Amino acid sequence: MSIIKVLEVMANSTKSWEDAAQNAITHASKTLHNIRSIWIEDQSAIVHNNKITEYRVSVKLSFEIDLTEKQ
């Protein structure tokens, strides 16, 4: 049996929304293991001088809980 947990995180990028989503996974994976999926809940951007300067995403990451018993 597996247990899946969902965690909400926000991330940003100066390149694209896709890169912001990847940043969310990259940074979360430093402390989370077994990430299974990402759901983009919201996207936004910062505009400066009529140009997008920062892409932002709010995402839900699902990951499998490690049920290995520690001795």
C-alpha positions in Angstrom: 0.0 0.0 0.0 1.3 3.5 -0.7 0.3 6.8 0.8 0.5 10.0 -1.3 0.7 13.4 0.3 0.1 16.8 -1.4 2.2 19.9 -0.6 1.5 23.4 -1.9 4.6 25.4 -2.9 5.3 28.6 -4.9 8.3 29.1 -7.2 9.5 31.6 -9.7 11.8 32.0 -12.8 13.0 34.7 -15.0 12.7 32.4 -18.1 9.2 30.8 -18.2 6.3 29.3 -16.3 7.7 25.8 -17.2 11.0 26.8 -15.7 9.3 28.0 -12.6 7.5 24.7 -12.3 10.8 22.8 -12.7 12.3 25.1 -10.0 9.5 24.0 -7.6 10.3 20.4 -8.2 14.1 20.9 -8.0 14.0 22.8 -4.8 11.4 20.6 -3.1 13.3 17.5 -4.0 16.1 18.6 -1.8 14.0 17.6 1.2 11.2 15.5 -0.3 11.6 12.2 -1.9 9.4 10.2 -4.3 7.8 13.2 -6.0 5.1 11.7 -8.3 3.3 14.6 -9.9 2.8 18.4 -10.1 -0.4 20.3 -10.6 -0.1 23.9 -11.7 -2.7 25.7 -9.6 -2.0 29.3 -10.6 0.3 31.3 -12.8 1.2 35.0 -12.5 4.0 37.3 -13.7 5.7 40.5 -12.7 5.9 43.2 -15.4 8.4 45.9 -15.6 8.6 48.4 -18.4 6.0 46.5 -20.4 8.0 43.3 -20.3 7.6 40.2 -18.1 10.5 40.0 -15.7 9.5 37.1 -13.5 7.2 34.1 -13.9 5.5 32.7 -10.9 3.6 29.5 -10.2 1.6 28.1 -7.3 1.7 24.3 -7.6 0.7 21.2 -5.7 3.3 18.5 -5.6 2.3 14.9 -4.8 4.8 12.6 -3.3 4.8 9.1 -1.9 5.4 8.7 1.9 8.3 6.3 2.6 6.8 3.6 4.8 10.1 1.8 5.4 10.4 1.1 9.1 13.5 2.3 10.7 15.2 -0.1 13.1 
